[in-house]
C-alpha cells in the first residue's frame, strides 16, 4: 500500500509532521511531493521517496497554477497511490481535484485560512475551488473550530467530513520543561516571520512604549520581510531588540525568554505558542482562532484584541509587574495544559485512526 503526501514546504512538513509520517511508514510506502526547501534528506533517511515539486505558495498566477495541476496529475498517474494526504491550500485544491477525478481516497489538512480569506474577491474564488476539490474528500482536518465553522458556513463541506484536531500537537519529549530564567531584565520573545500579518506593527509600537518605563528587551527569531528591514535595524541600534535571525533549533531562545508574544492576525494553530508553553513559558497572543486555544486567561497567559497595540501594551505591562513566582507559575500551568490537551502522541493517534481504516 502506498500513501502520497502533497505539501508546499518540506521544512514545515518535517518539523511538525515527522512523528505522523513515522507511524505511516510502519504500514505504507510513503511518497512526498514537495518543494525541497529543507529537511528533504531527513525525510529520505526516514524511508520516504521525495518528488521535488515547485509550488508558488503566495502567487495567484493562473498559468503557474495550471502547470501545478498538470504536475500533480502526472505524479499521481506515475505513483498510483492508494491514498493521498494534502497540506495547505494549493495542494488541497489541485491535488484534491486530481484525486477526485481519478477516484482515489484523499484526506486534506486546512492549517489556517491564510491571506486567501482576507480579500472578499479572493475568498469567493477560493471558496469555489474548495467546493470543487472537496466533493469526494474523505476527511478534512482542521486545527481549530473557528476555521471549521467558516467552511460549514460557506457550505464547502458537510459536518460529517470534518475532524478538528488540536493543531499538530507538540512533542513533549523534544520540548521539555525548562526552569524559569532568573535574569532580572525581562526578555519577551517573538518567533516567526517578521511581517504585518504576524502583528509586528502592534508589537513594535507596544514594546517601544513599554521600554520607556521598564527594563525589558525583545528577542526576535525568524526572517523579516524587506519592508521591515530598516525598522528592525533601528530597534537593534537603539538597544530595544536582539535580532537572532532564523534558527534551526529555537529551544534555547524559549528557555531564555520570560514570555513569548505572538499578536498574529490569523493562524491555523500556532506551533510557536504550543512549544513555548511546553517549555514552560507564559504567552501573550491574539484572541483569535489558532491562538486563543493555547491560552487559559490569567492562568498561563493573556489574550489581546487583534490589531490593538494599546491592549497589547497593557497586557505586556501587566505581565512585567507580576511577581517572579507568578510568572514562573504561569509557565508551569502552560506545560500542564500542553500535557493534557496538545500531546503530539495523542494527536498522531487520532489522525491515524481517520486515515488508516
N, C-alpha and C positions, 0 to 999 in steps of 0.2 A: 504494500500500500504506500502511496506517495502523497505528501501534502506539499503544496506550493504556497509559500508566504510571499505576498506582494506588498512592498512598502516604499517609502520615499527617502529613507535615511538609514543606512546601515549602522551608523554610530548609535542612534537612538534605539534602534531595534535591539542591539546587543546590550546596551546599558540597562534597558528596562524590561526586556522580554527573554533574556537568555535562560532563565530558570524554566520558563514555559517551553522554550524550544528544546531544552534538555529532556523534559518529560515527553515531548512529541517524538524525539529520536529513539525512545525505547520501543515504539511500535510502528513508526513510519520512517520512510526515506523523506528527508526534508530538503526541498529546493527553495532558495530565496532569490526573488527578483528585486533588486535594489540598486540605487546609485551607490557606488563604492566610495564612501567618504570617511571611513574609519571603522575598525574592528572587523572588516570582512575576513581577514586572516584568522582572527579568533573564531569566527563562525565556521570557517573551513575546518579548523582544528577540532571543533566540536563534532564534525561529521556532516556538515551541510554542504550542498552544492550551491555556489553563488553565481548568479547571472547578473552582470553589471548592466543596469538599465537606466538610461538618463530620464529624469523627471524634472520638468520645470516647476518647482514647488510653488512659486508665488505668481507666476505669469498666467495670463488668460489668452494666450495666442492660440486660435483655433487650429492652425496648421500644425503647431507643435503637439497639441492635444490629440489631433487625429493620428499623427505619427505614433504617439504613445499608445493609442488604442490598437493600432496595427501591430506594434511591438508586443503588446500583451497577447494579442490573438496568436501571433507566431510562437511565443513562448509556451502558451497553453496547448497549442497544437503539437508542438515538439515534445513537451514533457508529459502530456496526458496525465495530469494529476487526478487522484481520486477525490480530493477535497482542496479547496483554496481558502486561505485566510488573508484578509487585506487590512492594512492600516493606513489611515489618512485619506483625505478627500479624493485625490485623483485615482489612486489605486482602488479605493472603494467604488468609485463610479465606473471607471473604464474597465478594470478587471472584472468588476461585477457584471457589467453588460456582456462581456465575453463569456463568462461562466453561465449566465442566463441563456445565452444563445446556444451554448454547447451542452446544456443540461448537466452541469457539474455542480455538486453541492458546494456552497460558499458561505463564509462567515465573515462579517465585517466589524471593524472597530472604529467608532466615532470617538476620537480622543480629544474633542473640543470643536467648537464652531469656527474658530479662527476668524480671519477677516471676511470670509465669504458671506456671513450673515450680517455684517455691519452696514453694507450698502443695500438699499431696498431693491435696486435693479439687479444686482448680482445675486442677491438672496433668491429672487424669483427664478433665475436661471439655474442656480444650484439646487433649489427645491425640485424643479422639473427633472433635472438629471438624476437626482437621488431617487425620485419616484420610479423612474425607468429602471435604474440599476438595481433597486431593492425589490422588484416584483417577485422574484423567486428566492430571495435570500433566506437561509435557514435561521440565522440568529444575527441580531445587531447588538454588539456590546457597547454600552455607554459607560463613561467614567463618572457621571453624576446625573442625578434625577432631573435637573433643570434642562439639560440638553435633550434627554429622552422625552420630556414633556413637550418641548418645542417640536420635535419630529412627529409626535402624536397630534399636536395642534395643527400642524401643516398637512396632516394625513399622508405622511411619507410612508409610514409602516404601521401595521396594526400592533396593538399592545402585546399580543401573544408571541411576537418575534423579538421582543425587547428583553435584554438581560442587562441589569445595572450592576456594575462591579465597583468596588472602592478603588478606582484607578487601576494602576498596575501593581499596587501594593508596594511595600518597602521590605527589602531584605534585612531582617533584624540582626542577622549574624554579621553581615558586612557593615551595616551602620549600627554599631554597638553604642550603648550609652557611654558617655564620656563625662568625667567630673566637670562641674561648672567652673568657668575661669575665675581666678582671684584678682586679676588686674583691676585697678581702680578706674582707669579710663574705660568708658563703656564703648564696646565695639558693636555697632549694628552691621549686619551683613546682607548684601544683595547678591543673589546668584542668578544669572540669566543674561539673555541678550539685552544690551542697553538700547532700548527702542521705546517709542512713545506708548505702544500698547501694553508694555510692562509697567506703566505708571511711573517712569523715571522722572518726568517733569514734576509731578507731585512730590516724589521722593526728594529730589534735589531742593525744591522750594521749602519743604518741611524741614529738611536737615540743616539747611543754611540758617533757618530761624532758630532751630534747636541749639546749634553750635554756638550761638551768641551768648548763651547763658549756662551751658553745661559742658563738662569735659567729655566730649564724645567724638568718635571718629566713624566714618563709613567705609567699610571694606567692600570692594566690588570685584566679583569673579565672573568673567564672561567676555564676550565680544561686544564692541559697540558699533552701531550704525554710524556712517560717516558724518551725519548731521550732528552727532553728539561729541565728536572728537574734540572740538575746541572747549566745550563745556567741561568735559571730563578733565582735560589738561589744566583748565583753570582751577577746578576744585582740588586737583592734586597739588598744584603750585601753591594754593592757599592753605594747604595742610589739613583740609577737611576730609579728603578722600585718599585711601590707599587703593590703587588700581592694580590688580594682580593678573589681569588678562584671563585667557582661557586656561583651565586646569583639568587634566585628566582625572585627578582624584581631588574632590572637593572636601573630603572629610577633615583634613587639618584646619580648614577655614571655618567649618562649622564648629569645630572644637574650641577655637579661639574666640568665637563670637559669643556675645551675651544675649543677642536677639537677632532673628532673621526677619527681614522685611520684604514683602512682595505686594505692592499695591497695583496688581495687574488689572486690566480691563476685562479679560476673558481667559479662561483656562478650561482644559478638559478635567484633569486632576493634577494639581501641581506636585510633581515629584520632589521639587525643592523643599516644599513645606513638610512633606512626609519624611524626608531624610533628616531635616533639621529637628523635627520632633523626636525621631528615633534616637538621635544622638543626645537629646535632652536639652534642646534649646527652645525657649519661648518664641512665638511667632506673632507678627502683626501683618495682616493681609486684608484684601478687599472682601467685602460682604457680597460675594458673587458665587454662583455655582462653580465648582472646581477649586475653590479656595476655602470657602466657609466650612466645608465638611471636615477640614483638618483642625478646626478651632472649637473648643468649648469655651465660650466667652468668659473672661476673667479667670479661667482655670488653667489654660495652657497658652493663652494669648489673647489678642484683641482683634476685633473686626472693625474696619473703617469703611466709610462711604466711598464708593468708586469715584475716581476723578476729583477727590476732595482733599486738597493739600492741607487745609486747616484742620480737618478731622484727623488726618494722618499725623500732623504735628502734635496735636493734643494727646493722641494715644502713645506716641513715642515719648512725649514728656511724662505722661502717666507712668510709663514703664521705667524711665530713668529714676523717678522719685520713689520707686518701690524699695523696700529694704532688700539687702542681698539675699537673705533667707527666702523671701517671697519670690524673687527671680529664679532662684535655684529650684524652688518647689514647683513653679510653673513648668520648668524644663522637665522635671521628673513626671509631672502629670501628662505631658506630651508623649513621653516614652510609653507610659501605661496605655494611653489611648491608641498608639500605634500597635501595641501588642494585642489589644482587644479587637480592633476594627480593621487594621490595614496590614496584617501579616501577609507577606507575599506568598508564603506556602499555602495559606487558605485560599487566596485569590487564584493562584495557579490551579489548584484542585477544582475550584468552582468553574473555571474556564474549561478545563479538560472535560468535565462532565457534560458540557454542552457540545463540545466538538467531537469527542470520541464516543459515539453512540452506536 
